[in-house]
């Protein structure tokens, strides 16, 4: 693909959508669409809504580039629609997407694969607000959102349980807090790319992830070779255990005081951000893969039955 004598596929880039991560998806989608146009593809941008199937029927793309984030876009829902329509699409399929988006179930998959995770459980929202359901420090978050949407850190010295916002779901994930450095590894196909060390002044929240200057990324991370190799191995194994395809990103915490035993998997994102401040494009660039080449690879990798 990419040779002047070949006809490049017509690509529909899905972006936006109704999730809490709409703005991030709009940024990711626009960046990917621009990159694909720069590579010579005919690209149509589609803001995913209830009429998505009708729009795709009119456009008749050869490939769908999924740049959606959050619920409906990376939890298997839109993937199922695309399977039904017989449209090849990028990133992970229905089952892998559903598993990766469900943090508690993905942790069960990781445990079965022998990967290190923190103790956690699902609890009713009212119970979490009434009393500590776990000895602090712990983290409370939605079980099926990403981009650090709705995360509460309950410190060891907390006087009482957290007061959760009305936007939090009726069932939440409570997870023992994993101290240490914030590391991240992207996997492209069957290759773990690199380890990024994420430096921020506080919690690596939504603003730290997506606002310019919110965090600093050190690529490659300044860590011992043994720890780097383990991070790459864990991320690839997590990608494979969930059945991910295309591009994923696994977030890891490392407590330096415990050496290799201080590595803990937090979660795997099957639709990692593709914004100017996102980790996966940075790691790909470090490996000599330009943003345009990365997007092209994802289009070439697209299929049904993923």
URTA-V618144 format. One record per run of one state. SS is the DSSP state (2 for helix, 1 for strand, 0 for the rest). FROM is the first residue (numbers start at 1). TO is the last residue. If there is no record, write none. Layout:
# URTA-V618144
<<SS;FROM;TO> <SS;FROM;TO>>
This chain:
# URTA-V618144
<<0;1;9> <1;10;15> <0;16;21> <2;22;38> <0;39;41> <1;42;47> <0;48;51> <2;52;59> <0;60;62> <1;63;66> <0;67;76> <2;77;85> <0;86;87> <1;88;89> <0;90;93> <2;94;101> <0;102;102> <2;103;112> <0;113;119> <1;120;124> <2;125;130> <0;131;137> <1;138;141> <0;142;151> <1;152;154> <0;155;170> <1;171;176> <0;177;180> <1;181;188> <0;189;190> <1;191;199> <0;200;205> <2;206;210> <0;211;215> <1;216;219> <0;220;224> <2;225;242> <0;243;246> <1;247;254> <0;255;255> <2;256;262> <1;263;269> <0;270;278> <2;279;286> <0;287;290> <2;291;301> <0;302;302> <1;303;303> <0;304;306>>
